[in-house]
Every structure is written in C-alpha cells, then in structure tokens.
Amino acid sequence: MRPGRAHAEPMTWQRRLWLVFRAIMIVVFGIVLALLPRISFFLFLAAFATLGIIDGIAALAIGFSKRRQNPRWWLIALSGVAGLVIAGLIIFAPGLTKITLIYAFAIWAIIVGVTQMLAFFRTRSLRTDWLSLLPAVFSLIIGGYLLLKSSPNVVTDVRFIGLYAIVYGILTFFQALQPARTRVAMPQEAPPRHGYD
C-alpha cells in the first residue's frame, strides 16, 4: 500500500478573512512607502512595527489553530514569530537606522518566503494551487535581493520595499479568492495481481 500525497485542507472563511486583512495591511504599508520614500524615520518605524505585530499575531493564531490538522503548522507560526521579533526590535531598540531596518525587512521577507514554500510543498499540488506559491517565491527573491545588494540606498530601497509590499499584498489577496478544494488524497492500494499478469 502506497500513501497518497496529502492535499491542502479546504480554506476556511477565517483563513480567507485573515488573508484579505493581511493583504490590505501590506498594500497600505506599500503605498505609504512607495509614495513617500522620504517619510520621517518615526513614521517608518511605526508603520513597520505595526505591520510586524499584526502579521505576526495573525500568523501565530492561524498556525496554532491548525496544529491538529496540519503537521507543518509550526511553519506558519514561525513566520509570525519572525514578524513579532522584527516589531520588538524596532520598539525596544530605538537606535536603529533605516539601513538596519531595510536589512531586517529583507531577513523577515526571506523567512516568510521559506516557511510558506515549505508549507506549500508539504500540503499542496503545484499543478492546481500554483497561485498560492507566488507570494512565497516573490518574497524570497526580493528579500534575497535586498540582503545581498552591494550598495544600499535608503530612498531607493524604501520605495522598492513599498512596491514589493503592494505586489505581495495583491498576490495574497488573489490567494484568498481561490476556490475551496475539498479533495483529499487517499492511500492507494496496488491493483490485484493475477496469474497471467
């Protein structure tokens, strides 16, 4: 008997609501940064910390709510922890610079991308649910770019983060609109062997 590949459980309305709310918050954050790259340092800190807290709490809540159904629930929770750590760093370390925050954002984006990709390949099918993978891939690419680029430029990088957040939020919003899939892969038994096989 060969075990079948597990498929994602049907998306609940709570998860859809969380994804929509998360998408809206990220898009608003992105619009502020894209249109006002020279935003005051205090407002930049406040916007970044607010995003990290809201996204982190939501990810933790979703992760722990799925700990019985999804063996990879801790991956979702881990991305939430990363968001809260970034927010805590901003709040309790007032001596940070914008360049430091850009690198922190890059690390957060990479963590989110990696954890979402691992969770995706554990529970979903690339053939039917590829749209759910796009935010993770996009986040991983942009985070790697910001972290590895040779010459940081605060204004350019802030605007770039804003554009990233807008695109990421839109991708997350379309992910929330995906139709529910209820099919679950069942274990497959080998066909009976006959004497003439």
C-alpha positions as CSV (number, residue, x, y, z in Angstrom):
1,M,0.0,0.0,0.0
2,R,1.4,3.4,-1.0
3,P,0.5,6.5,0.9
4,G,-1.0,9.3,-1.3
5,R,0.2,12.8,-1.2
6,A,-1.7,15.0,1.2
7,H,-3.6,17.9,-0.3
8,A,-4.4,21.2,1.4
9,E,-7.4,21.2,3.6
10,P,-10.3,23.4,2.4
11,M,-9.7,27.1,3.1
12,T,-11.9,28.2,5.9
13,W,-13.6,31.6,6.0
14,Q,-11.4,32.6,8.9
15,R,-8.3,32.0,6.9
16,R,-9.7,33.8,3.9
17,L,-10.6,36.8,6.2
18,W,-7.1,36.8,7.6
19,L,-5.5,36.7,4.1
20,V,-7.7,39.6,2.9
21,F,-6.9,41.6,6.1
22,R,-3.2,40.8,5.7
23,A,-3.3,41.8,2.1
24,I,-4.9,45.1,2.8
25,M,-2.5,46.0,5.6
26,I,0.5,45.1,3.4
27,V,-0.8,47.1,0.4
28,V,-1.4,50.2,2.6
29,F,2.1,49.9,4.0
30,G,3.5,49.6,0.5
31,I,1.6,52.6,-0.8
32,V,2.9,54.8,2.0
33,L,6.5,53.8,1.4
34,A,6.2,53.9,-2.4
35,L,4.7,57.4,-2.5
36,L,6.6,58.8,0.5
37,P,10.1,57.2,0.4
38,R,11.5,60.2,2.4
39,I,8.9,59.5,5.1
40,S,10.1,60.6,8.6
41,F,12.0,58.0,10.5
42,F,9.4,57.8,13.2
43,L,6.6,57.1,10.8
44,F,8.7,54.5,9.1
45,L,9.3,52.8,12.4
46,A,5.6,53.0,13.3
47,A,4.4,51.6,10.0
48,F,7.0,48.8,10.1
49,A,6.3,47.8,13.7
50,T,2.5,47.8,13.1
51,L,2.9,45.6,10.1
52,G,5.1,43.1,12.1
53,I,2.8,43.0,15.1
54,I,-0.5,42.5,13.1
55,D,1.0,40.0,10.7
56,G,2.9,38.2,13.5
57,I,-0.2,37.8,15.7
58,A,-2.4,36.7,12.8
59,A,0.2,34.1,11.6
60,L,0.6,32.7,15.2
61,A,-3.2,32.4,15.6
62,I,-3.6,30.6,12.3
63,G,-0.6,28.3,13.0
64,F,-1.8,27.2,16.4
65,S,-5.4,26.8,15.2
66,K,-4.1,24.2,12.7
67,R,-1.8,22.3,14.9
68,R,-4.1,19.2,14.9
69,Q,-4.9,19.2,11.2
70,N,-1.6,20.3,9.7
71,P,1.7,18.7,10.8
72,R,3.5,21.8,9.4
73,W,1.6,24.3,11.5
74,W,4.8,25.4,13.1
75,L,6.0,26.9,9.8
76,I,3.1,29.3,9.8
77,A,3.8,30.1,13.5
78,L,7.5,30.6,12.7
79,S,6.7,33.4,10.2
80,G,4.6,35.0,12.9
81,V,7.4,34.8,15.4
82,A,9.7,36.5,12.9
83,G,7.3,39.3,12.4
84,L,7.0,39.9,16.2
85,V,10.8,39.7,16.6
86,I,11.2,42.4,14.0
87,A,8.5,44.6,15.6
88,G,10.1,44.1,19.1
89,L,13.5,45.0,17.7
90,I,12.0,48.3,16.3
91,I,10.2,49.2,19.5
92,F,12.9,48.3,22.0
93,A,16.0,49.3,20.0
94,P,15.4,53.0,19.2
95,G,19.0,53.4,17.9
96,L,18.3,51.5,14.7
97,T,18.9,53.2,11.3
98,K,16.9,52.9,8.2
99,I,19.6,50.8,6.6
100,T,19.4,48.4,9.5
101,L,15.6,48.2,9.2
102,I,15.9,47.5,5.4
103,Y,18.2,44.5,6.2
104,A,15.8,43.4,8.9
105,F,12.9,43.6,6.4
106,A,15.0,41.6,4.0
107,I,15.6,38.8,6.6
108,W,11.9,38.8,7.5
109,A,10.9,38.5,3.8
110,I,13.2,35.6,3.4
111,I,11.9,33.8,6.5
112,V,8.3,34.3,5.3
113,G,9.2,33.1,1.8
114,V,11.0,29.9,3.0
115,T,8.3,28.9,5.6
116,Q,5.5,29.5,3.1
117,M,7.3,27.5,0.4
118,L,7.9,24.6,2.8
119,A,4.3,24.6,3.9
120,F,3.1,24.7,0.3
121,F,5.1,21.7,-0.9
122,R,4.0,19.7,2.1
123,T,0.3,20.2,1.6
124,R,-0.5,21.4,-1.9
125,S,-0.2,20.5,-5.6
126,L,1.8,22.8,-7.8
127,R,-0.4,21.8,-10.8
128,T,-3.6,23.1,-9.2
129,D,-2.6,25.6,-6.5
130,W,0.4,27.4,-8.1
131,L,-1.1,30.8,-7.3
132,S,-0.6,30.1,-3.6
133,L,3.1,29.7,-4.2
134,L,3.7,33.1,-5.9
135,P,3.8,35.3,-2.7
136,A,6.4,33.0,-1.1
137,V,8.6,32.9,-4.2
138,F,8.3,36.7,-4.7
139,S,9.1,37.3,-1.0
140,L,12.1,35.1,-1.1
141,I,13.5,36.8,-4.3
142,I,13.0,40.3,-3.0
143,G,14.4,39.6,0.4
144,G,17.5,38.0,-1.1
145,Y,18.0,40.9,-3.4
146,L,17.8,43.5,-0.6
147,L,20.1,41.5,1.6
148,L,22.8,40.8,-0.9
149,K,22.9,44.0,-3.0
150,S,26.2,45.7,-2.7
151,S,25.3,49.4,-2.3
152,P,22.2,50.2,-0.2
153,N,20.4,53.4,-1.0
154,V,17.8,54.4,1.6
155,V,15.4,56.3,-0.6
156,T,15.5,53.8,-3.4
157,D,15.3,50.8,-1.2
158,V,12.4,52.2,0.8
159,R,10.5,52.8,-2.4
160,F,11.4,49.3,-3.6
161,I,10.1,47.8,-0.4
162,G,6.9,49.8,-0.9
163,L,6.5,48.3,-4.4
164,Y,7.2,44.9,-3.1
165,A,4.6,45.2,-0.4
166,I,2.0,46.3,-3.0
167,V,2.6,43.4,-5.3
168,Y,2.9,40.9,-2.4
169,G,-0.4,42.2,-0.9
170,I,-2.2,41.8,-4.3
171,L,-0.9,38.3,-4.7
172,T,-2.1,37.5,-1.2
173,F,-5.5,38.9,-1.9
174,F,-5.9,36.7,-5.0
175,Q,-4.7,33.7,-3.0
176,A,-7.6,34.4,-0.6
177,L,-10.1,34.3,-3.5
178,Q,-9.0,30.9,-4.7
179,P,-11.9,28.4,-4.8
180,A,-12.0,25.9,-2.0
181,R,-10.7,22.4,-2.7
182,T,-12.1,19.6,-0.7
183,R,-10.4,16.6,-2.3
184,V,-8.0,14.7,-0.1
185,A,-5.6,12.2,-1.5
186,M,-6.4,8.8,-0.1
187,P,-3.9,5.9,0.3
188,Q,-3.7,3.9,-3.0
189,E,-3.7,0.2,-3.0
190,A,-1.8,-1.7,-5.6
191,P,-4.0,-3.4,-8.1
192,P,-4.6,-7.2,-7.6
193,R,-2.1,-9.3,-9.4
194,H,-3.5,-12.2,-11.4
195,G,-1.7,-15.3,-12.5
196,Y,-1.5,-14.0,-16.1
197,D,0.0,-10.6,-15.1
